[in-house]
């Protein structure tokens, strides 16, 4: 497998940073996108370079049209042609039908769906790449729906559809796939104890790890016949058919969430 120059959105922290470090160790050149986390992005770049890899950091606000439109040109100005794109950046705020709010809904769709769509458009318009790979980071929720985190989930469902449609349109020059994680890292107001409990509440007794997700991304990057499909890496959580988000299934209460989101 030849090394690629891969733009990873939201790569300064958490899952995105883990993917950046793993794929750099596999020999790929990494463009670390960030919005406000400049210091963290610089640290990811430093770690990659310390390990003998090549990386750049690039800023763009994916909640704005200008930021979305500027990202790929900025990346190309630093690194040249970009032949890998991982849609990892995501807004994740709690809401449900009763608390549905226009501003929050639109913010989720801008970051979680519009940014991947228009970045993929710009990626595909590059005429100086012979082949490319696009990967969308989804959520096991796309195949295990419940009404919690409504705006977030709708964006991820849309992203899954987008990845499949792009695979159809962009073949054979560009392959497109997706990875759907389960519970991977502590988020929001979750405590370490509640996270550990939730992480084990799957058929396999564990959720996904960042290393699992990186392996799935490497498989997509390394497999010339792979396109149009989603790899679910969740310890079997999507098989359980939860009526509510795991936060509530394991004893969480609306009172534990910010008042405006209840």
N, C-alpha and C positions, 0 to 999 in steps of 0.2 A: 504494500500500500504506500502510495506517495504521500508526502506531507502536504497538508492544506494550510491555507491562511483562513482561520475561523473567527468570525465575529460572534461573540456571545453576549447577548443583552443581559443587563443586570448581573454582571460577573464580578462585582467588587466584594460581594459578601455571600454567605450562606451557600445554597446549592450552586449558584453560578460560579462562585469562586472555586468551589470544589471541582466543578467541571473544567474550569480553566486550567487548574493545576494538573489535573489528571491528563487532559488531552495534550498539554504542553510536554508532560513527561513521556507521552507516546510519540513525540516528535513533531507535533503540529505547531505552527505559529499562531499566537492567540491575540486577538484584539479584545481588550477588556472594556466593555461599555459600562458607564456609570452615569448617574444623574447628579446626586448630591454627595456621594461617598468618594470624594477625590482621594483622601488619604488611604482608604482601604483599597481602592483600585491601584494606587501606586505601590502598595505593599504586595498585592498579588503579582504585579509586574516584576517587582524586585525579587520575589521568591522564584518566579519562573526563570529570570535571568541568572539568579544564583545557581540554579540547577542546570545551567547551560542552554536554556531555551531562549526563544525570541518572543517578545510580547510588547504591546503598546496599550495605552489607556486612552479612551476617547469619551468625551462627555456629550450627552444629549438628553433632553427632557422628552420622554416618550408620551407624556400627557399632553403634548402640544403638537400641532401640525408642523410647525417650523422645526421642532426637534426631530420628529420622525423623518422629515425630508432631508435634514442635514446629516443624519448619522452615517449613511453609507459613503457619501462623498468625503466626509471627514476621515472615515476609516481608510478609504482608498488613498487619500493624501498621505497618510502615514505609512501604509503597508503595501500599497499597490493593489492588484486585483485580489478580490476576496472570493474564494471558492467554497467556503463553508459558512453556514449561518445557523445559529441556535437561538430560537426564540425562548428565552428563559425569564426575562423580566415580567413581573406580574404584580398587579394590585390585588390585595387580599384583605377585604374589610367585611365584617359581618353585616348582612341585612336579610330580610325576608319580605314577603309580600306586604305585610302590615307596616313595615318601616321603609318601604321603597321610596327612594328620594332621587329626583332627576339628576342632581349634580353628581351624587355618588355612582348612580347607574352609568351615566355618560363617561365618568372618569374610568370606570372598570372597562368599558368597551373600547375606549381610546387606547389604553395601555395593553390590555389583554388580547384585543382582536384587531383593531385598526392598525396599530403599530406592526404586528406581524404581517398583515396583508400588504401594506405599502412598502415595508422593508423587503418583502419577498418580491414584489414588483420590481423594485430598484435592483435587487440582486439578479433577477432574471434578465434585466436589460443590459447587464455587462456583456459586451461582445468580446472581451479579451480573456474569458475563461472557457476552457474546452468542456469541462464538466463541473458540476456543483452538487452540493448536498445541503438540504434544508431540514432541520429537525425542530419540531415543536415540543416543548415541555408542557404536558397536559396535567391531568389529575385523575386518579381512579374514579372520581365523582362523575366523569363523563359517561361511565357505564354503570353507575351505582347512584342514580339520582335521588336526592332528597331536597326539600324546599329551603334548607338553610344555606347561607352565603349565596343568595339568589343571583345577584349581579355578577359575582365572581364566576359562579358555575356556568351561567349563560355564556360568558366570554370564553370559557374553556371548551364548552360544547361547540361553539362557533369555530374555535381554533382547530378542533379535530376535523370538522367539516372542511375548513380551509385547506388543511394539510392534504386531505384526500383529493380535493379538486385540483390543487396545484400539482400533485403527482400525476394526474391525468393530463394536464395541459403542458407541463414542462418536460415530460419524457421525450426523447431519451437523454437530452443534454443535462438535465438536473433531476436528481432523485430526491424524494421527499418522504420523511417518516416522522414518527412521534413516539415519545416515551411518556407513559402515564404513571407517575409515582403514587404511592400511598403516603401515609404519615411518615415524614422523614426527619424534620427538625422541629424543635420547640418554636411555637409562634404565638403572637398575641400575649394574652395574660396567662397562658398555660404554665403551670409549675413543673418542675422536674419530676415530681411524683406523679402528677396526672399525665404527663407525657409518657413516662415509662409504662404506666398502666395502659394507656391507649395504644402505645407502640406494640404491645404484646397481644392486643385484642384482635388477633387475626387467626385464620386457620393454621398458619405456620408458626404462630407465637412470636412473630416479629413483623415490623413494617419494613419499609425500604431504607437503605442507607445511601449517602451521597456516592459511595463507591459503586453500589449497585447501578445507580443511574448513569454514572460515567461508563461503566462496562456496556450498558445498553446503547449509549451514544456511540461508543467505539465500534460496536457490532454494526450499527447502521452505516457508519462511515466506512467500514472495512468490507462491506458485503455488496458487491456490484449488482446483485439481482434483487436487492431489497428496495421497494418503494411502495408508497400508498398504504402502509400498515402502521399499526400502533403496538408497541411493546408495553404491556402493563407489568409494572414491577412494584408489587404492593403487599407481599406476604399473603395474598388471597383475600384482602379486605373487600375487593369489589364483588366477591362471591357471597357476601353476607347480607346484602340487601337491607341496609340500615334505613329505618324510617326517618331518622334525623341524623344530623352530623354527629360524629363520634364524640364531640365535646359534650353534647347533651345526653347521648346514650350512656355515657360513663359518669353521669351525675352533675354535669355542668348546669348552671341556671342562667336565665336571662339577666338576673340581677348581677351576675358576674361580668356582664358586658357593659360598655359605655352606654349611658342612658339613651343617647340619640340613635343607637342601633337596635334597641330592644323591639 
